[in-house]
């Protein structure tokens, strides 16, 4: 749920008139993507690391502490969505299964909020919910 909420937040922040240029299928051909195409066809990773920084004229969060939290959040989300045989079987305490990771990971809402805060701090006007739900 935190991952989905983060993607909704990112899609909301992309300006309606923004056009993203990328080399998707070829290094020679530069593709032009409108907001609706960005929302539908680009990964959240690319939206966070390239699209939003370009659209908002800010640095990328890649390499920061909040990015590391996002990567962990994505890894757990992907392991739940694309569960493999090894995650379904019973195992000992030394084997890092999905279940082990689920209970040892930082709260998912915190990881999503940290990435949101990264961008919100760089906006001219912060959404109202930022003041209502400050980071702790």
C-alpha positions as CSV (number, residue, x, y, z in Angstrom):
1,X,0.0,0.0,0.0
2,X,2.9,2.4,0.8
3,X,4.4,1.7,-2.6
4,X,1.1,2.4,-4.4
5,X,0.6,5.6,-2.4
6,X,4.1,6.8,-3.3
7,X,3.3,6.2,-7.0
8,X,0.1,8.1,-6.7
9,X,2.0,11.0,-5.0
10,X,4.6,11.0,-7.8
11,X,2.0,11.0,-10.6
12,X,0.2,13.9,-8.9
13,X,3.4,16.0,-8.7
14,X,4.2,15.7,-12.5
15,X,3.0,18.9,-14.1
16,X,0.1,18.4,-16.5
17,X,2.0,20.1,-19.4
18,X,5.4,18.4,-18.7
19,X,7.0,16.4,-21.6
20,X,9.7,13.9,-20.9
21,X,12.3,13.0,-23.5
22,X,14.0,9.6,-23.2
23,X,15.9,7.0,-25.2
24,X,13.6,4.0,-24.5
25,X,13.9,1.6,-27.4
26,X,16.9,3.1,-29.1
27,X,19.9,5.2,-28.3
28,X,19.4,7.0,-31.6
29,X,15.7,7.8,-31.4
30,X,14.6,10.3,-28.7
31,X,11.0,9.5,-27.5
32,X,8.7,12.2,-26.3
33,X,6.3,11.3,-23.5
34,X,3.3,13.3,-22.1
35,X,2.2,13.0,-18.5
36,X,-0.4,10.3,-19.3
37,X,2.3,8.2,-21.0
38,X,4.7,8.8,-18.1
39,X,2.1,7.7,-15.6
40,X,1.3,4.5,-17.5
41,X,4.6,3.3,-19.0
42,X,7.5,4.4,-16.8
43,X,8.6,2.6,-13.6
44,X,8.4,4.3,-10.3
45,X,12.2,4.2,-10.1
46,X,12.5,6.2,-13.3
47,X,9.8,8.7,-12.3
48,X,11.6,9.3,-8.9
49,X,15.2,9.3,-10.2
50,X,14.7,11.1,-13.6
51,X,11.3,12.4,-14.4
52,X,10.4,14.3,-11.2
53,X,13.9,15.8,-10.8
54,X,13.7,17.1,-14.3
55,X,10.0,18.2,-14.1
56,X,10.6,20.1,-10.8
57,X,14.2,21.2,-11.6
58,X,15.6,19.5,-8.4
59,X,18.4,17.0,-7.8
60,X,17.6,13.3,-7.9
61,X,17.1,11.4,-4.6
62,X,19.2,8.5,-6.0
63,X,22.1,7.7,-3.6
64,X,20.4,9.4,-0.6
65,X,19.2,7.7,2.6
66,X,15.6,8.1,1.5
67,X,16.5,6.4,-1.9
68,X,17.9,3.4,0.0
69,X,14.6,3.2,1.9
70,X,12.7,3.3,-1.3
71,X,14.8,0.5,-2.8
72,X,14.1,-1.7,0.3
73,X,10.4,-0.9,0.0
74,X,10.4,-1.8,-3.7
75,X,12.3,-5.1,-3.0
76,X,9.7,-6.2,-0.4
77,X,6.8,-5.1,-2.6
78,X,8.3,-7.0,-5.6
79,X,8.9,-10.1,-3.4
80,X,5.2,-10.1,-2.3
81,X,3.8,-9.4,-5.8
82,X,6.1,-11.9,-7.5
83,X,6.4,-14.5,-4.8
84,X,8.8,-17.3,-5.5
85,X,8.9,-20.9,-4.3
86,X,11.6,-20.2,-1.7
87,X,9.4,-17.6,-0.1
88,X,6.5,-20.0,0.3
89,X,8.4,-22.8,2.1
90,X,9.2,-23.1,5.7
91,X,12.8,-22.4,6.7
92,X,15.1,-21.9,9.6
93,X,15.8,-18.5,11.3
94,X,19.1,-18.1,9.3
95,X,17.4,-18.0,5.9
96,X,16.2,-14.5,4.9
97,X,12.7,-15.3,3.5
98,X,10.2,-12.7,2.5
99,X,8.4,-13.2,5.9
100,X,11.7,-12.5,7.7
101,X,12.2,-9.3,5.7
102,X,8.6,-8.2,6.2
103,X,8.9,-8.1,10.0
104,X,12.4,-6.7,10.0
105,X,12.0,-3.8,7.5
106,X,11.5,-0.2,8.6
107,X,7.7,0.6,8.5
108,X,6.8,0.9,4.8
109,X,4.8,4.1,5.4
110,X,8.0,5.7,6.8
111,X,10.0,4.8,3.7
112,X,7.4,6.2,1.4
113,X,7.0,9.4,3.5
114,X,10.8,10.0,3.5
115,X,10.8,10.0,-0.4
116,X,7.7,12.3,-0.4
117,X,9.5,14.6,2.0
118,X,12.5,14.7,-0.2
119,X,10.5,16.3,-3.0
120,X,8.1,18.3,-0.8
121,X,11.0,20.2,0.8
122,X,12.0,21.4,-2.6
123,X,8.5,22.7,-3.7
124,X,7.5,26.3,-3.4
125,X,4.2,25.3,-1.9
126,X,3.9,22.2,0.2
127,X,0.7,20.1,0.2
128,X,-1.5,20.6,3.3
129,X,-1.0,17.0,4.5
130,X,2.7,17.7,5.0
131,X,2.0,19.9,8.0
132,X,-0.7,17.6,9.3
133,X,1.6,14.5,9.1
134,X,5.1,15.7,9.8
135,X,8.0,13.2,9.8
136,X,9.1,12.1,13.2
